[in-house]
Amino acid sequence: MAMELELRGGGFLLAEVKPEQVYVREELNEDHRQLKRMAHNFMVKEVAPKIEEIEEQVEGVVREYMRQAGELGLLGLEVPEEFGGLSLDKASTVVVGEEVPRGGSFAVSYAAHTGIGTLPIVYFGTPEQKAKYLPGLATGQTIAAYCLTEPGSGSDALGAKTTAVLNAEGTHYSLNGTKQFITNAGFADVFLVYAKVDGKLTNFIVERTYPGLSLGPEEKKMGIKGSSTRQVILQDVLVPVENVVGEVGRGHVVAFNILNVGRFKLAAGAIGSAALVLETALKYASERKQFGVPLNAFGAIQTKIAEIAAKTYMAESVVYRTAGLMENGFHGLDLTGDCRKEAGKVLEEYAIECSLNKVLASEVLDYAADEGVQIHGGYGFIQEYPIERMYRDSRINRLFEGTNEINRLLVPGTLLKRAMTGELPLLQAAKSVSKDLMTSGLSNEAEGLEGLHQLVQKAKKLCLMVAGLAAQNLGVGLKDNQFVLIGMAEMVLQVYSMESAVLRALKVRELEVPDGHKAFVEKAATLGTFEAFNLLEQHAKEVLCAVEKGDSLSTVMAGMRKLLRRPTIDMIELRQEIARYVIDKESYPTL
């Protein structure tokens, strides 16, 4: 049976998605909550007290806590039970991912190991590879590192220079090359290395004990100082042919799809980090007094608190929605056998959503960290206060797993590719919207959440109209016009975040949750949606002015005004109400 349009990757642009079709944080069950509490307690009681030692890279500390995390099952959430894991759903990985940032740089080692380090074998490994490596990876007896980036190739993964040559006996490949910025390199046992066989990228499992593998010195980094980051140098390293992951010459399938899930997992960590930043700032603002009153009594500070909370809510809504989509895709898939084709299909399906997750969550975190420092004032610049480290650590997320620029370009590029192959009828939908705008009017009659939902539908139409005109007027030149593509990506990002936030609020309204939480969700969705729509309008106008000229531009702008009409709301009052609730909770509001 064909996948329903609204459940396809990118399909949210074309279909009217219903609240019951999205997964929301408020649906977490008791098992999820218990897992989250366990992860929270481990990070707060065991890892966090050792952050200073972790930051100084005291030998053995991170490795020991990885082992302890493995004993608790936190390293094997996505590993099949048959190989020592827990076989849990994607929501479980999110709730744990949200708590791990409490351990500072430990979170980086954890994420690299459980995500891009372990999942290539889970999704693309042979049954024999899974039986050999996954039990150790799930318990922390074995630590993994992912080796794709090279000194001369970062975002251009296919430009890698590392080579793999099959020996005359056909038993081993000889690998030569250098990998750059490899997380966990200093203490990893297993390296997932990408090298070219006859010019085609291939993924290999390379064990630390193989002769010819050596490491460069630790990189001196701006942030995440407690994580190990080194070069991995390969000089005539002989790797058995049975250690090829996936297929020879098809390493790009493994690399790009694993990066997709890595981006999703990074977003989970980023929303957890943003919530931690807010919690830290709230504590300081309640204790610090100026002019005889706490900082949190000032409107300027409350505005920052409200904005951090609302933006975190938007990103959180996107992450949990995407978790539901991916879980639906993986449902029923047997990960114990050779499932590389099926797993690859699911991961590729949601490439757009995973990139949107990564961009939105990492930029929300950066915003939160910056404002967190501002709330602390001069003390935010002092290492004694944890917000200083959080600020430095946040910056890497816009570079990890493909820069945010690359991820933005991936969004319209993938959408246009699917439009050309007929997977998504984007161009037809764009033409239909343009025709409707010329012949009919649009209005916002509903109020409250229903009115927000109508606004989301307008946002989709606006996005489709502009994308359609860009494709029509620029033709094949569109794929190389990054100015326009970035603007289109920003529009898609705002649509996905708006819709995720509003659908969540509509769904929460019908769930049995406290009235105070329902009110927060509706207010955060309203503030976030209106701010997102303002950004959408800005980018729509910029793109239109780039692709239309003269009378044609005037005509299109006149039609677009129908889509830009929206209710007038008191944004200042919304911020005040959100801030009061968050200050009272003393943390980002969760159930």
C-alpha positions as CSV (number, residue, x, y, z in Angstrom):
1,M,0.0,0.0,0.0
2,A,1.3,3.4,-0.9
3,M,2.3,5.7,2.0
4,E,-0.3,8.4,2.7
5,L,0.8,11.8,1.4
6,E,0.9,13.5,4.8
7,L,3.2,10.8,6.1
8,R,5.7,11.0,3.3
9,G,8.8,12.9,3.7
10,G,8.0,16.5,2.7
11,G,4.3,15.6,2.4
12,F,3.3,18.0,5.1
13,L,3.6,20.8,2.5
14,L,0.8,19.4,0.4
15,A,-1.6,17.7,2.8
16,E,-3.8,19.0,5.6
17,V,-2.4,17.0,8.5
18,K,-4.7,16.3,11.4
19,P,-3.7,16.5,15.1
20,E,-4.2,12.7,15.6
21,Q,-1.5,12.1,12.9
22,V,1.3,13.7,14.9
23,Y,3.1,12.4,18.0
24,V,3.5,14.9,20.8
25,R,5.6,15.0,24.0
26,E,2.5,14.8,26.2
27,E,1.8,11.3,24.9
28,L,4.9,9.9,26.6
29,N,3.9,6.8,28.6
30,E,5.1,5.8,32.1
31,D,7.9,3.6,30.6
32,H,9.2,6.7,28.8
33,R,9.0,8.8,32.0
34,Q,10.8,6.1,34.0
35,L,13.5,5.9,31.4
36,K,13.9,9.7,31.5
37,R,14.1,9.7,35.3
38,M,16.8,7.1,35.2
39,A,18.8,9.0,32.6
40,H,18.3,12.2,34.6
41,N,19.5,10.7,37.9
42,F,22.5,9.1,36.2
43,M,23.6,12.4,34.6
44,V,22.9,14.6,37.7
45,K,24.2,12.3,40.4
46,E,27.1,10.5,38.6
47,V,28.3,12.4,35.6
48,A,27.6,16.1,36.3
49,P,29.8,16.1,39.5
50,K,32.7,15.1,37.3
51,I,32.2,17.8,34.6
52,E,35.5,19.5,35.6
53,E,37.5,16.3,35.2
54,I,35.7,15.6,31.9
55,E,36.5,19.1,30.6
56,E,40.2,18.5,31.5
57,Q,40.1,15.1,29.7
58,V,41.3,13.2,32.7
59,E,42.2,9.8,31.3
60,G,39.5,7.1,31.7
61,V,36.7,9.3,33.1
62,V,34.5,9.5,30.0
63,R,35.2,5.9,29.2
64,E,34.1,4.8,32.7
65,Y,30.9,6.7,32.5
66,M,30.2,5.3,29.1
67,R,30.6,1.8,30.6
68,Q,28.2,2.8,33.4
69,A,25.7,4.1,30.9
70,G,26.0,0.8,29.1
71,E,25.2,-1.1,32.2
72,L,22.0,1.0,32.6
73,G,21.0,0.2,29.0
74,L,21.5,3.8,27.8
75,L,23.9,2.9,25.0
76,G,21.7,0.2,23.5
77,L,18.3,1.9,23.2
78,E,18.2,1.3,19.5
79,V,20.1,-2.0,19.4
80,P,18.0,-5.2,19.0
81,E,17.5,-7.2,22.2
82,E,19.0,-10.2,20.5
83,F,22.3,-8.3,20.5
84,G,22.2,-6.9,24.0
85,G,20.1,-3.8,23.4
86,L,16.6,-2.7,24.4
87,S,14.9,-2.3,21.0
88,L,13.1,0.9,22.2
89,D,11.2,3.4,20.1
90,K,12.4,6.8,18.8
91,A,10.6,8.7,21.6
92,S,12.8,6.8,24.1
93,T,16.0,8.0,22.3
94,V,14.6,11.6,22.5
95,V,13.8,11.5,26.3
96,V,17.3,10.2,27.0
97,G,18.9,12.6,24.5
98,E,17.3,15.5,26.3
99,E,19.0,14.5,29.7
100,V,22.5,13.7,28.5
101,P,23.5,17.4,28.0
102,R,23.5,17.7,31.9
103,G,26.9,15.9,31.7
104,G,28.5,18.6,29.6
105,S,31.0,17.2,27.0
106,F,30.1,13.7,27.9
107,A,27.0,14.3,25.8
108,V,29.1,14.5,22.7
109,S,30.9,11.2,23.3
110,Y,27.6,9.6,24.1
111,A,25.8,10.9,21.0
112,A,28.7,10.0,18.7
113,H,28.8,6.5,20.0
114,T,25.1,5.7,20.1
115,G,24.2,7.5,16.9
116,I,26.6,7.7,14.0
117,G,29.0,5.2,15.7
118,T,26.6,2.3,16.3
119,L,23.7,2.8,13.9
120,P,25.6,2.1,10.7
121,I,25.9,-1.5,12.0
122,V,22.3,-1.6,13.3
123,Y,20.8,-0.5,10.0
124,F,23.3,-1.6,7.4
125,G,25.4,-4.3,8.9
126,T,25.2,-8.0,8.1
127,P,23.8,-10.4,10.8
128,E,27.4,-11.6,11.4
129,Q,28.6,-8.0,11.9
130,K,25.8,-7.3,14.3
131,A,26.4,-10.4,16.3
132,K,30.1,-9.6,16.6
133,Y,30.0,-5.8,17.4
134,L,26.6,-4.8,18.7
135,P,26.8,-6.5,22.1
136,G,30.0,-4.7,23.0
137,L,28.7,-1.4,21.7
138,A,25.4,-1.8,23.7
139,T,27.2,-2.4,27.0
140,G,30.0,0.2,26.6
141,Q,32.7,-2.5,26.5
142,T,33.4,-1.3,23.0
143,I,33.3,2.4,22.0
144,A,32.7,3.6,18.4
145,A,33.8,6.5,16.3
146,Y,32.6,7.7,12.9
147,C,35.2,8.7,10.3
148,L,33.9,10.6,7.3
149,T,35.4,14.1,7.4
150,E,38.9,14.6,6.0
151,P,41.3,17.6,6.0
152,G,40.2,18.5,2.5
153,S,36.5,17.4,2.5
154,G,33.9,18.2,5.1
155,S,30.4,18.9,3.6
156,D,31.7,17.5,0.3
157,A,31.8,13.9,1.6
158,L,32.2,12.4,-1.8
159,G,35.4,14.4,-2.2
160,A,37.1,12.0,0.3
161,K,40.7,11.0,-0.7
162,T,41.1,7.9,1.6
163,T,41.5,4.8,-0.5
164,A,40.8,1.1,-0.1
165,V,42.6,-1.4,-2.4
166,L,41.7,-5.1,-2.5
167,N,44.7,-7.4,-2.1
168,A,45.6,-10.1,-4.7
169,E,44.1,-12.8,-2.5
170,G,40.8,-11.0,-2.2
171,T,40.8,-11.3,1.6
172,H,41.6,-7.7,2.8
173,Y,41.4,-4.1,1.7
174,S,44.4,-1.9,2.4
175,L,43.3,1.5,3.6
176,N,45.3,4.7,3.3
177,G,44.3,8.2,4.3
178,T,43.6,10.7,7.1
179,K,40.3,11.4,8.8
180,Q,39.8,14.8,10.5
181,F,37.9,15.9,13.6
182,I,36.9,12.4,14.7
183,T,34.9,12.4,18.0
184,N,35.9,9.6,20.5
185,A,39.1,8.9,18.5
186,G,41.2,9.0,21.6
187,F,39.6,6.0,23.3
188,A,37.4,4.3,20.5
189,D,37.8,0.6,19.8
190,V,35.9,0.5,16.5
191,F,36.1,3.1,13.7
192,L,33.5,3.3,11.0
193,V,35.8,4.5,8.2
194,Y,34.8,5.7,4.7
195,A,37.3,5.0,1.9
196,K,37.1,4.8,-1.9
197,V,37.2,1.5,-3.7
198,D,38.0,2.2,-7.3
199,G,36.8,5.8,-6.8
200,K,33.5,4.8,-5.1
201,L,32.8,5.5,-1.4
202,T,32.6,2.4,0.9
203,N,32.2,2.0,4.6
204,F,34.5,-0.3,6.7
205,I,34.6,-1.4,10.3
206,V,38.2,-0.8,11.4
207,E,39.3,-2.1,14.7
208,R,41.8,0.0,16.8
209,T,44.2,-3.0,17.0
210,Y,44.7,-3.3,13.3
211,P,48.4,-2.4,12.5
212,G,48.8,0.9,10.7
213,L,46.1,2.8,12.5
214,S,47.4,5.8,14.5
215,L,46.0,9.0,16.0
216,G,46.9,12.7,15.8
217,P,47.1,14.9,18.9
218,E,43.9,16.1,20.6
219,E,42.5,19.2,18.9
220,K,42.3,22.4,21.1
221,K,38.6,23.4,20.7
222,M,36.5,26.4,21.5
223,G,33.9,24.3,23.3
224,I,33.0,20.7,24.1
225,K,36.6,20.5,25.5
226,G,35.9,17.3,27.3
227,S,35.3,15.3,24.2
228,S,38.1,13.6,22.4
229,T,38.7,15.0,18.9
230,R,41.6,13.7,16.9
231,Q,42.8,12.8,13.4
232,V,42.7,9.1,12.5
233,I,45.6,8.2,10.3
234,L,45.5,5.0,8.2
235,Q,48.7,3.7,6.7
236,D,48.3,0.4,4.8
237,V,45.7,-0.8,7.3
238,L,44.5,-4.3,6.3
239,V,40.8,-4.7,6.9
240,P,39.0,-8.0,6.2
241,V,36.5,-8.0,3.3
242,E,33.8,-9.1,5.7
243,N,34.1,-5.7,7.4
244,V,32.5,-3.8,4.6
245,V,29.3,-2.2,5.8
246,G,26.5,-2.2,3.2
247,E,27.8,-2.7,-0.3
248,V,31.2,-1.9,-1.9
249,G,30.8,1.4,-3.7
250,R,27.6,2.3,-1.9
251,G,29.1,3.9,1.1
252,H,27.3,7.1,0.3
253,V,24.0,5.4,1.1
254,V,25.3,4.5,4.6
255,A,26.9,7.9,5.1
256,F,24.0,10.1,4.1
257,N,21.3,8.1,5.7
258,I,23.2,7.7,9.0
259,L,23.7,11.5,9.0
260,N,19.9,11.9,8.6
261,V,19.3,10.0,11.9
262,G,22.3,11.7,13.4
263,R,20.7,15.1,12.7
264,F,17.4,14.0,14.4
265,K,19.3,12.8,17.4
266,L,21.4,16.0,17.6
267,A,18.1,17.9,17.7
268,A,16.9,15.9,20.7
269,G,20.1,16.8,22.5
270,A,19.7,20.4,21.5
271,I,16.2,20.8,22.9
272,G,17.4,19.2,26.1
273,S,20.3,21.7,26.2
274,A,18.0,24.6,25.6
275,A,15.7,23.5,28.5
276,L,18.8,23.2,30.7
277,V,20.0,26.7,29.7
278,L,16.6,28.1,30.6
279,E,16.6,26.2,34.0
280,T,20.1,27.7,34.7
281,A,19.0,31.2,33.7
282,L,15.8,31.0,35.8
283,K,17.8,30.0,38.9
284,Y,20.2,32.9,38.5
285,A,17.4,35.4,37.7
286,S,15.5,34.4,40.8
287,E,18.5,34.7,43.1
288,R,20.3,37.8,41.6
289,K,18.9,41.1,42.7
290,Q,19.2,44.5,41.1
291,F,17.7,47.7,42.5
292,G,16.4,45.6,45.4
293,V,14.3,43.2,43.4
294,P,15.0,39.8,41.6
295,L,16.1,40.0,38.0
296,N,13.1,37.9,37.0
297,A,10.8,40.7,38.0
298,F,12.0,42.9,35.2
299,G,10.1,42.9,31.9
300,A,13.3,42.9,29.8
301,I,14.3,39.6,31.5
302,Q,10.8,38.1,31.4
303,T,10.8,38.8,27.6
304,K,14.0,36.7,27.2
305,I,12.6,33.9,29.4
306,A,9.3,33.8,27.4
307,E,11.2,33.8,24.0
308,I,13.5,30.9,25.1
309,A,10.5,28.9,26.3
310,A,8.4,29.5,23.2
311,K,11.3,28.7,20.8
312,T,12.1,25.6,22.8
313,Y,8.5,24.6,22.5
314,M,8.5,25.0,18.7
315,A,11.7,22.9,18.3
316,E,10.4,20.3,20.8
317,S,7.2,20.0,18.8
318,V,9.2,19.3,15.6
319,V,11.4,16.7,17.3
320,Y,8.6,14.7,18.8
321,R,6.6,14.8,15.6
322,T,9.6,13.6,13.6
323,A,10.1,10.8,16.2
324,G,6.6,9.6,15.5
325,L,7.2,9.7,11.7
326,M,10.4,7.7,11.9
327,E,8.9,5.2,14.4
328,N,6.0,4.7,12.0
329,G,8.5,4.0,9.2
330,F,10.5,1.5,11.2
331,H,7.5,-0.3,12.7
332,G,7.7,-4.0,11.9
333,L,11.2,-3.8,10.5
334,D,13.4,-6.7,11.7
335,L,16.7,-5.1,12.6
336,T,18.3,-8.5,13.5
337,G,18.9,-9.5,9.9
338,D,20.0,-7.9,6.6
339,C,17.6,-4.9,6.6
340,R,19.9,-2.3,4.8
341,K,17.5,-1.6,1.9
342,E,14.4,-1.2,4.1
343,A,16.2,0.8,6.8
344,G,17.9,3.0,4.1
345,K,14.5,3.7,2.6
346,V,13.0,4.9,5.9
347,L,16.0,7.1,6.7
348,E,16.0,8.6,3.2
349,E,12.3,9.2,3.3
350,Y,12.6,11.7,6.2
351,A,15.8,13.4,5.1
352,I,14.0,16.7,4.8
353,E,12.4,16.5,8.3
354,C,15.8,15.4,9.9
355,S,17.5,18.4,8.4
356,L,14.8,20.7,9.5
357,N,15.1,19.3,13.0
358,K,18.8,19.9,13.1
359,V,18.7,23.4,11.8
360,L,15.8,24.6,14.0
361,A,16.9,22.9,17.3
362,S,20.6,24.0,17.0
363,E,19.6,27.6,16.3
364,V,17.1,27.6,19.1
365,L,19.9,26.4,21.4
366,D,22.3,29.0,20.2
367,Y,19.6,31.7,20.8
368,A,18.9,30.3,24.3
369,A,22.6,30.1,25.3
370,D,23.2,33.7,24.1
371,E,20.3,35.1,26.0
372,G,21.2,32.9,29.0
373,V,24.6,34.6,29.1
374,Q,22.8,38.0,28.8
375,I,20.5,37.2,31.7
376,H,23.6,36.5,33.8
377,G,25.2,39.7,32.8
378,G,29.0,39.9,33.5
379,Y,28.9,36.7,35.5
380,G,27.8,34.9,32.3
381,F,31.3,35.6,31.0
382,I,33.0,33.9,34.0
383,Q,34.0,30.3,33.9
384,E,32.8,29.7,37.4
385,Y,29.2,29.9,36.1
386,P,28.0,27.0,34.0
387,I,26.3,29.2,31.4
388,E,29.7,30.2,30.1
389,R,30.5,26.6,29.1
390,M,27.0,26.1,27.8
391,Y,27.5,29.1,25.5
392,R,30.8,27.7,24.1
393,D,29.5,24.2,23.8
394,S,26.3,25.2,21.9
395,R,28.2,26.6,18.9
396,I,29.3,23.2,17.5
397,N,25.8,22.0,16.8
398,R,25.4,24.3,13.8
399,L,28.5,22.6,12.4
400,F,28.0,19.0,13.4
401,E,26.2,16.5,11.1
402,G,26.6,18.8,8.1
403,T,26.6,22.6,8.6
404,N,23.2,24.3,8.8
405,E,23.8,25.9,5.4
406,I,24.3,22.4,3.8
407,N,21.2,21.2,5.7
408,R,19.1,24.2,4.4
409,L,20.2,23.5,0.8
410,L,19.3,19.9,1.2
411,V,15.7,20.7,1.9
412,P,14.7,22.4,-1.4
413,G,17.1,20.2,-3.3
414,T,15.3,17.1,-2.1
415,L,11.9,18.6,-2.6
416,L,12.6,19.5,-6.2
417,K,14.1,16.1,-6.9
418,R,11.0,14.4,-5.6
419,A,8.8,16.8,-7.6
420,M,10.7,15.9,-10.8
421,T,10.4,12.2,-10.1
422,G,6.7,12.5,-9.3
423,E,7.0,11.4,-5.7
424,L,5.5,14.7,-4.5
425,P,3.2,16.7,-6.8
426,L,4.7,20.0,-5.7
427,L,4.6,21.9,-9.0
428,Q,1.0,20.9,-9.6
429,A,0.1,22.1,-6.1
430,A,2.0,25.4,-6.6
431,K,0.1,26.1,-9.9
432,S,-3.2,25.3,-8.1
433,V,-2.4,27.8,-5.3
434,S,-1.5,30.6,-7.8
435,K,-4.7,30.0,-9.7
436,D,-6.8,30.1,-6.6
437,L,-5.3,33.3,-5.4
438,M,-6.1,35.1,-8.7
439,T,-9.8,34.0,-8.5
440,S,-10.8,33.9,-4.9
441,G,-10.3,35.5,-1.5
442,L,-9.0,34.1,1.7
443,S,-10.1,35.0,5.2
444,N,-9.4,34.1,8.8
445,E,-12.7,33.5,10.4
446,A,-11.8,31.2,13.3
447,E,-10.2,32.3,16.6
448,G,-7.8,30.6,19.0
449,L,-6.1,27.4,17.9
450,E,-8.5,27.0,14.9
451,G,-7.4,30.4,13.7
452,L,-3.8,29.3,14.1
453,H,-4.5,26.2,12.1
454,Q,-6.0,28.3,9.3
455,L,-2.8,30.5,9.4
456,V,-0.7,27.4,8.9
457,Q,-2.7,26.5,5.8
458,K,-2.0,30.0,4.5
459,A,1.6,29.5,5.2
460,K,1.7,26.3,3.2
461,K,0.0,28.0,0.2
462,L,2.5,30.9,0.4
463,C,5.4,28.6,0.5
464,L,4.1,26.5,-2.4
465,M,3.3,29.6,-4.5
466,V,6.8,31.1,-4.1
467,A,8.5,27.8,-4.7
468,G,6.5,27.2,-7.8
469,L,7.3,30.7,-9.2
470,A,11.0,30.2,-8.4
471,A,11.0,26.9,-10.2
472,Q,9.0,28.3,-13.2
473,N,11.1,31.4,-13.7
474,L,14.6,30.1,-12.9
475,G,14.2,26.7,-14.5
476,V,17.3,24.5,-14.2
477,G,19.2,27.5,-12.9
478,L,17.4,27.2,-9.6
479,K,19.5,24.3,-8.4
480,D,22.6,26.5,-8.5
481,N,21.0,29.7,-7.0
482,Q,21.8,29.3,-3.4
483,F,20.5,32.8,-2.5
484,V,17.0,31.6,-3.6
485,L,17.3,28.1,-2.3
486,I,18.2,29.3,1.2
487,G,15.2,31.5,1.2
488,M,13.0,28.6,0.1
489,A,14.5,26.4,2.8
490,E,13.7,29.0,5.5
491,M,10.1,29.1,4.4
492,V,9.8,25.3,4.6
493,L,11.4,25.4,8.0
494,Q,8.9,27.9,9.3
495,V,5.9,25.9,7.9
496,Y,7.1,22.7,9.5
497,S,7.7,24.3,12.9
498,M,4.4,26.3,12.8
499,E,2.3,23.2,11.9
500,S,4.1,21.0,14.4
501,A,3.4,23.5,17.2
502,V,-0.2,24.1,16.3
503,L,-1.1,20.4,15.8
504,R,0.5,19.6,19.1
505,A,-1.6,22.3,20.9
506,L,-4.8,21.0,19.2
507,K,-4.0,17.5,20.3
508,V,-3.0,18.5,23.9
509,R,-6.3,20.3,24.3
510,E,-8.0,16.9,24.1
511,L,-5.6,15.0,26.4
512,E,-5.8,14.6,30.1
513,V,-3.1,17.1,31.2
514,P,-3.3,19.9,33.7
515,D,-5.1,23.1,32.6
516,G,-2.0,25.2,33.3
517,H,0.1,23.1,30.9
518,K,-2.6,23.3,28.3
519,A,-2.6,27.1,28.6
520,F,1.2,27.2,28.3
521,V,1.1,25.0,25.2
522,E,-1.5,27.2,23.5
523,K,0.3,30.4,24.3
524,A,3.7,29.1,23.3
525,A,2.2,27.8,20.0
526,T,0.5,31.2,19.4
527,L,3.7,33.2,20.0
528,G,5.9,30.9,18.1
529,T,3.5,30.6,15.2
530,F,3.1,34.3,14.7
531,E,6.9,34.9,14.9
532,A,7.4,32.1,12.4
533,F,4.8,33.6,10.1
534,N,6.6,36.9,10.2
535,L,9.9,35.2,9.1
536,L,8.0,33.4,6.4
537,E,6.6,36.6,5.0
538,Q,10.1,38.2,5.0
539,H,11.7,35.3,3.1
540,A,8.7,35.0,0.7
541,K,9.0,38.6,-0.3
542,E,12.8,38.4,-0.7
543,V,12.5,35.3,-3.0
544,L,9.7,36.8,-5.1
545,C,11.7,40.0,-5.7
546,A,14.6,37.8,-6.9
547,V,12.5,35.7,-9.4
548,E,9.8,38.2,-10.5
549,K,10.1,41.7,-12.0
550,G,8.0,44.6,-13.1
551,D,4.2,44.2,-13.6
552,S,4.4,40.5,-12.9
553,L,5.9,41.1,-9.5
554,S,3.2,43.6,-8.7
555,T,0.5,41.2,-9.7
556,V,2.0,38.4,-7.6
557,M,2.5,40.6,-4.6
558,A,-1.2,41.7,-4.8
559,G,-2.3,38.1,-4.8
560,M,0.1,37.2,-2.0
561,R,-1.4,39.9,0.3
562,K,-4.5,37.6,0.6
563,L,-2.2,35.0,2.2
564,L,-0.5,37.5,4.5
565,R,-3.7,38.6,6.3
566,R,-3.8,37.4,9.9
567,P,-5.4,38.3,13.2
568,T,-3.9,41.0,15.4
569,I,-2.7,39.6,18.8
570,D,-1.0,41.1,21.8
571,M,2.4,39.5,21.6
572,I,3.6,41.5,24.7
573,E,0.8,40.1,26.8
574,L,1.6,36.6,25.5
575,R,5.2,36.9,26.6
576,Q,4.2,38.2,30.0
577,E,1.9,35.3,30.6
578,I,4.4,32.7,29.3
579,A,7.2,34.2,31.5
580,R,5.1,34.2,34.6
581,Y,4.2,30.5,34.2
582,V,7.8,29.5,33.4
583,I,9.2,31.5,36.4
584,D,6.6,29.8,38.6
585,K,7.6,26.4,37.3
586,E,11.4,27.3,37.8
587,S,12.2,25.3,34.6
588,Y,11.0,24.6,31.1
589,P,7.4,23.3,31.5
590,T,7.1,19.5,31.1
591,L,4.8,17.0,32.6
